[in-house]
Amino acid sequence: MRRFMCVLSFAFYLLLTACSTVSPWERGTLAKVEMSLEPFPLQNSFRTHQYGSREAASGGGAVGGGGCGCY
């Protein structure tokens, strides 16, 4: 019974943090460039193109280091 209550209270606490209401005046704060997942999309696009050109491959941008030791 005690284990069931612990699991139930844990599930209840998880549900409390799941949703949040954002007021219209708070949306401007959340829409700032600093809050985005990619704050500099053009710079990231250039770096991806440069990496692909140098390595003659695409993808794998999350892995550090190249075959030539440039990084």
N, CA, C and O atoms as a MOPAC input file, in Angstrom:
PM7 MOZYME 1SCF
protein

 N      0.82400 1    -1.19500 1     0.00000 1
 C      0.00000 1     0.00000 1     0.00000 1
 C      0.86600 1     1.25700 1     0.00000 1
 O      0.56500 1     2.24100 1    -0.67500 1
 N      1.95300 1     1.19700 1     0.77700 1
 C      2.81700 1     2.37200 1     0.85600 1
 C      3.52200 1     2.61600 1    -0.48300 1
 O      3.68600 1     3.76000 1    -0.90600 1
 N      3.93000 1     1.54800 1    -1.13200 1
 C      4.57500 1     1.68000 1    -2.44300 1
 C      3.61100 1     2.26200 1    -3.46600 1
 O      3.99900 1     3.09900 1    -4.28100 1
 N      2.37200 1     1.82700 1    -3.42900 1
 C      1.35000 1     2.35500 1    -4.33600 1
 C      1.16200 1     3.85900 1    -4.12200 1
 O      1.03000 1     4.60800 1    -5.09000 1
 N      1.14700 1     4.29800 1    -2.88200 1
 C      0.97600 1     5.72600 1    -2.59300 1
 C      2.18400 1     6.53400 1    -3.06500 1
 O      2.03300 1     7.66300 1    -3.53100 1
 N      3.37600 1     5.96100 1    -2.94700 1
 C      4.57200 1     6.64600 1    -3.43200 1
 C      4.52500 1     6.80500 1    -4.95000 1
 O      4.83200 1     7.87400 1    -5.47700 1
 N      4.14400 1     5.74800 1    -5.64200 1
 C      4.04000 1     5.80300 1    -7.10000 1
 C      2.95400 1     6.78600 1    -7.51600 1
 O      3.13500 1     7.54900 1    -8.46500 1
 N      1.84500 1     6.77000 1    -6.82200 1
 C      0.74300 1     7.67400 1    -7.13500 1
 C      1.14300 1     9.13300 1    -6.90400 1
 O      0.82100 1     9.99600 1    -7.72000 1
 N      1.83400 1     9.41200 1    -5.81400 1
 C      2.25100 1    10.79000 1    -5.54900 1
 C      3.31500 1    11.23900 1    -6.55500 1
 O      3.32800 1    12.40200 1    -6.95600 1
 N      4.20600 1    10.33200 1    -6.96700 1
 C      5.19600 1    10.67500 1    -7.97700 1
 C      4.52300 1    11.00900 1    -9.30400 1
 O      4.89700 1    11.97900 1    -9.96400 1
 N      3.53900 1    10.21500 1    -9.69600 1
 C      2.79900 1    10.48100 1   -10.93100 1
 C      2.05500 1    11.80800 1   -10.83700 1
 O      1.97900 1    12.54400 1   -11.82100 1
 N      1.51900 1    12.11400 1    -9.69200 1
 C      0.81100 1    13.38100 1    -9.49300 1
 C      1.76500 1    14.56400 1    -9.66000 1
 O      1.40600 1    15.56200 1   -10.28500 1
 N      2.96500 1    14.46400 1    -9.11400 1
 C      3.94100 1    15.54100 1    -9.24800 1
 C      4.41200 1    15.70300 1   -10.68300 1
 O      4.69200 1    16.82000 1   -11.11800 1
 N      4.50400 1    14.61100 1   -11.42300 1
 C      4.86100 1    14.71100 1   -12.83500 1
 C      3.77900 1    15.42400 1   -13.62800 1
 O      4.08100 1    16.20200 1   -14.53300 1
 N      2.53400 1    15.16800 1   -13.29900 1
 C      1.43700 1    15.81600 1   -14.01000 1
 C      1.34500 1    17.30300 1   -13.69300 1
 O      0.87100 1    18.08000 1   -14.52100 1
 N      1.78100 1    17.70100 1   -12.53400 1
 C      1.73200 1    19.12000 1   -12.17700 1
 C      2.66700 1    19.95900 1   -13.03900 1
 O      2.36100 1    21.11500 1   -13.32900 1
 N      3.78500 1    19.40700 1   -13.44900 1
 C      4.76400 1    20.17200 1   -14.20300 1
 C      4.57700 1    20.06100 1   -15.70800 1
 O      5.38600 1    20.60800 1   -16.45700 1
 N      3.55900 1    19.38600 1   -16.17200 1
 C      3.41800 1    19.11500 1   -17.59300 1
 C      2.94000 1    20.31400 1   -18.39500 1
 O      3.41900 1    20.51300 1   -19.51100 1
 N      2.03500 1    21.10800 1   -17.89200 1
 C      1.43200 1    22.17400 1   -18.67900 1
 C      1.61200 1    23.51700 1   -17.99600 1
 O      1.73000 1    23.61700 1   -16.77400 1
 N      1.62900 1    24.53000 1   -18.82000 1
 C      1.73100 1    25.88300 1   -18.30200 1
 C      0.99600 1    26.82000 1   -19.24200 1
 O      1.06000 1    26.66100 1   -20.46100 1
 N      0.30800 1    27.78300 1   -18.68500 1
 C     -0.39100 1    28.77200 1   -19.48100 1
 C      0.49800 1    29.99100 1   -19.63300 1
 O      1.03700 1    30.50300 1   -18.65200 1
 N      0.65100 1    30.45100 1   -20.85600 1
 C      1.47700 1    31.61500 1   -21.13800 1
 C      0.56100 1    32.78100 1   -21.46100 1
 O     -0.26600 1    32.70400 1   -22.37000 1
 N      0.71400 1    33.84500 1   -20.71800 1
 C     -0.09100 1    35.04100 1   -20.93700 1
 C      0.38800 1    35.76500 1   -22.19300 1
 O      1.54700 1    35.62500 1   -22.58100 1
 N     -0.49600 1    36.54100 1   -22.83200 1
 C     -0.09600 1    37.24600 1   -24.05600 1
 C      1.10000 1    38.17500 1   -23.85200 1
 O      1.92000 1    38.30600 1   -24.76000 1
 N      1.22600 1    38.81400 1   -22.71100 1
 C      2.34400 1    39.73200 1   -22.49100 1
 C      3.65300 1    38.99700 1   -22.19200 1
 O      4.72000 1    39.61000 1   -22.20500 1
 N      3.57900 1    37.67600 1   -21.91900 1
 C      4.78800 1    36.89000 1   -21.69800 1
 C      5.31300 1    36.25900 1   -22.98500 1
 O      6.44700 1    35.78100 1   -23.01800 1
 N      4.52200 1    36.25000 1   -24.02000 1
 C      4.92000 1    35.60000 1   -25.26900 1
 C      6.06300 1    36.33100 1   -25.94900 1
 O      6.86100 1    35.70800 1   -26.64900 1
 N      6.15500 1    37.62600 1   -25.76000 1
 C      7.27200 1    38.37500 1   -26.32600 1
 C      8.59700 1    37.94600 1   -25.73700 1
 O      9.60500 1    37.91200 1   -26.44300 1
 N      8.61300 1    37.62000 1   -24.45900 1
 C      9.83700 1    37.15200 1   -23.81000 1
 C     10.25700 1    35.79000 1   -24.35400 1
 O     11.44300 1    35.54100 1   -24.56900 1
 N      9.29100 1    34.91800 1   -24.57400 1
 C      9.59600 1    33.57600 1   -25.06900 1
 C      9.95600 1    33.57700 1   -26.54800 1
 O     10.56500 1    32.62100 1   -27.02800 1
 N      9.59500 1    34.62700 1   -27.28200 1
 C      9.87200 1    34.68600 1   -28.71000 1
 C     11.22400 1    35.31900 1   -29.02700 1
 O     11.55000 1    35.50900 1   -30.19900 1
 N     12.01600 1    35.64800 1   -28.01100 1
 C     13.31900 1    36.26000 1   -28.25600 1
 C     14.27600 1    35.26300 1   -28.89000 1
 O     14.10300 1    34.04900 1   -28.77400 1
 N     15.27100 1    35.78800 1   -29.55200 1
 C     16.25200 1    34.95700 1   -30.24900 1
 C     16.99700 1    34.04800 1   -29.27500 1
 O     17.33300 1    32.91400 1   -29.61900 1
 N     17.25400 1    34.53400 1   -28.07300 1
 C     17.99500 1    33.74800 1   -27.10000 1
 C     17.24400 1    32.49600 1   -26.66400 1
 O     17.86200 1    31.54200 1   -26.19100 1
 N     15.92600 1    32.48400 1   -26.81600 1
 C     15.11600 1    31.35700 1   -26.37400 1
 C     14.95900 1    30.27800 1   -27.44500 1
 O     14.42000 1    29.20800 1   -27.16000 1
 N     15.41500 1    30.53600 1   -28.66000 1
 C     15.24800 1    29.55800 1   -29.72600 1
 C     16.29700 1    28.45500 1   -29.59900 1
 O     17.34600 1    28.65100 1   -28.98500 1
 N     16.00800 1    27.31200 1   -30.17900 1
 C     16.95000 1    26.20000 1   -30.14100 1
 C     18.17500 1    26.50100 1   -30.99500 1
 O     19.28000 1    26.06200 1   -30.67700 1
 N     17.98400 1    27.23600 1   -32.06000 1
 C     19.08000 1    27.61600 1   -32.94000 1
 C     19.10200 1    29.13800 1   -33.03100 1
 O     18.41500 1    29.70600 1   -33.88000 1
 N     19.88100 1    29.81900 1   -32.17000 1
 C     19.83800 1    31.28000 1   -32.14200 1
 C     20.41100 1    31.94200 1   -33.39700 1
 O     20.02200 1    33.06400 1   -33.72300 1
 N     21.31800 1    31.28100 1   -34.10500 1
 C     21.92300 1    31.85300 1   -35.30700 1
 C     21.76900 1    30.87400 1   -36.47000 1
 O     22.72300 1    30.17000 1   -36.80100 1
 N     20.59400 1    30.81100 1   -37.09600 1
 C     20.37000 1    29.79900 1   -38.14100 1
 C     21.24100 1    30.00000 1   -39.37400 1
 O     21.65900 1    29.01700 1   -39.98600 1
 N     21.52900 1    31.24500 1   -39.76000 1
 C     22.36200 1    31.46100 1   -40.93500 1
 C     23.79900 1    31.03200 1   -40.68500 1
 O     24.44100 1    30.46100 1   -41.56600 1
 N     24.30100 1    31.30000 1   -39.49700 1
 C     25.65200 1    30.88800 1   -39.15000 1
 C     25.75000 1    29.36500 1   -39.11100 1
 O     26.74600 1    28.79600 1   -39.55800 1
 N     24.72700 1    28.70900 1   -38.58200 1
 C     24.72300 1    27.25400 1   -38.54100 1
 C     24.65500 1    26.67500 1   -39.94700 1
 O     25.30200 1    25.66700 1   -40.23200 1
 N     23.88500 1    27.29400 1   -40.82100 1
 C     23.79200 1    26.82600 1   -42.20100 1
 C     25.14700 1    26.94400 1   -42.89900 1
 O     25.56200 1    26.03500 1   -43.61800 1
 N     25.83400 1    28.06700 1   -42.68200 1
 C     27.15300 1    28.24800 1   -43.27800 1
 C     28.14800 1    27.22100 1   -42.74200 1
 O     28.91800 1    26.64600 1   -43.51100 1
 N     28.13700 1    26.98800 1   -41.44100 1
 C     29.06100 1    26.01100 1   -40.85800 1
 C     28.78800 1    24.59800 1   -41.37600 1
 O     29.71800 1    23.83000 1   -41.62300 1
 N     27.50600 1    24.26100 1   -41.53800 1
 C     27.15500 1    22.93800 1   -42.06900 1
 C     27.63900 1    22.79800 1   -43.50200 1
 O     28.16500 1    21.75200 1   -43.88400 1
 N     27.46300 1    23.85000 1   -44.29800 1
 C     27.92500 1    23.81200 1   -45.68800 1
 C     29.44800 1    23.70900 1   -45.74300 1
 O     29.99200 1    22.94600 1   -46.54200 1
 N     30.12900 1    24.46700 1   -44.90400 1
 C     31.58700 1    24.44200 1   -44.87000 1
 C     32.09400 1    23.06500 1   -44.44500 1
 O     33.04400 1    22.54700 1   -45.03100 1
 N     31.48000 1    22.48600 1   -43.45400 1
 C     31.88000 1    21.16100 1   -42.98200 1
 C     31.65400 1    20.11100 1   -44.06900 1
 O     32.50500 1    19.25000 1   -44.29200 1
 N     30.51600 1    20.18300 1   -44.73900 1
 C     30.23300 1    19.22600 1   -45.80300 1
 C     31.17900 1    19.36800 1   -46.97000 1
 O     31.55600 1    18.37600 1   -47.59500 1
 N     31.57300 1    20.61300 1   -47.27500 1
 C     32.50900 1    20.83000 1   -48.37600 1
 C     33.89900 1    20.30900 1   -48.02900 1
 O     34.57200 1    19.72300 1   -48.87700 1
 N     34.32400 1    20.51600 1   -46.80700 1
 C     35.65900 1    20.10300 1   -46.39500 1
 C     35.76500 1    18.58100 1   -46.26500 1
 O     36.76700 1    17.98500 1   -46.66200 1
 N     34.73700 1    17.96900 1   -45.71400 1
 C     34.77900 1    16.52800 1   -45.47600 1
 C     34.26700 1    15.71100 1   -46.65600 1
 O     34.40900 1    14.48900 1   -46.67400 1
 N     33.67700 1    16.37500 1   -47.63300 1
 C     33.08300 1    15.71000 1   -48.79500 1
 C     32.03400 1    14.70500 1   -48.36100 1
 O     31.90700 1    13.63200 1   -48.95100 1
 N     31.28400 1    15.05600 1   -47.32700 1
 C     30.21600 1    14.19400 1   -46.82900 1
 C     29.14000 1    15.08500 1   -46.22100 1
 O     29.36200 1    16.27200 1   -45.98100 1
 N     27.98300 1    14.50200 1   -45.97700 1
 C     26.91900 1    15.25000 1   -45.32200 1
 C     26.48100 1    14.49400 1   -44.08000 1
 O     26.65600 1    13.28000 1   -43.97800 1
 N     25.90200 1    15.24300 1   -43.12600 1
 C     25.46500 1    14.63600 1   -41.88100 1
 C     26.61700 1    14.47600 1   -40.90900 1
 O     27.76200 1    14.79100 1   -41.23500 1
 N     26.32100 1    13.99700 1   -39.74000 1
 C     27.35800 1    13.79100 1   -38.73700 1
 C     27.85900 1    15.07400 1   -38.11800 1
 O     28.96400 1    15.10100 1   -37.57600 1
 N     27.07500 1    16.14500 1   -38.18400 1
 C     27.50600 1    17.42200 1   -37.64500 1
 C     27.60300 1    17.44500 1   -36.13700 1
 O     28.22700 1    18.34500 1   -35.57400 1
 N     27.00400 1    16.48000 1   -35.47500 1
 C     27.03000 1    16.46200 1   -34.02000 1
 C     28.30600 1    15.81800 1   -33.47600 1
 O     28.59500 1    15.91000 1   -32.28300 1
 N     29.04300 1    15.18700 1   -34.33100 1
 C     30.26600 1    14.50500 1   -33.90500 1
 C     31.43400 1    15.47500 1   -34.03800 1
 O     31.61500 1    16.08400 1   -35.09200 1
 N     32.22000 1    15.62200 1   -32.99200 1
 C     33.34800 1    16.53200 1   -33.02200 1
 C     34.56100 1    15.92600 1   -33.69000 1
 O     34.80700 1    14.72400 1   -33.59300 1
 N     35.32100 1    16.77600 1   -34.37500 1
 C     36.56600 1    16.32500 1   -34.98200 1
 C     36.39300 1    15.85300 1   -36.40800 1
 O     35.35800 1    15.30000 1   -36.77900 1
 N     37.42000 1    16.08100 1   -37.19600 1
 C     37.41300 1    15.64800 1   -38.58100 1
 C     38.58800 1    14.75100 1   -38.85000 1
 O     39.43700 1    14.56800 1   -37.97800 1
 N     38.66000 1    14.19000 1   -40.02900 1
 C     39.75100 1    13.31700 1   -40.38900 1
 C     41.07000 1    14.05300 1   -40.54500 1
 O     42.13600 1    13.45600 1   -40.39100 1
 N     41.01200 1    15.34400 1   -40.84900 1
 C     42.23100 1    16.09500 1   -41.07900 1
 C     42.77800 1    16.73500 1   -39.80300 1
 O     43.86800 1    17.30700 1   -39.83300 1
 N     42.06500 1    16.65600 1   -38.70200 1
 C     42.51100 1    17.25400 1   -37.45000 1
 C     42.27400 1    18.74600 1   -37.37600 1
 O     42.98100 1    19.44400 1   -36.64900 1
 N     41.29800 1    19.25400 1   -38.11000 1
 C     41.03600 1    20.69100 1   -38.15300 1
 C     40.41900 1    21.22400 1   -36.87300 1
 O     40.58400 1    22.40300 1   -36.55900 1
 N     39.72400 1    20.40000 1   -36.13700 1
 C     39.01500 1    20.90800 1   -34.96300 1
 C     39.85300 1    20.72000 1   -33.74600 1
 O     39.43500 1    21.08400 1   -32.64600 1

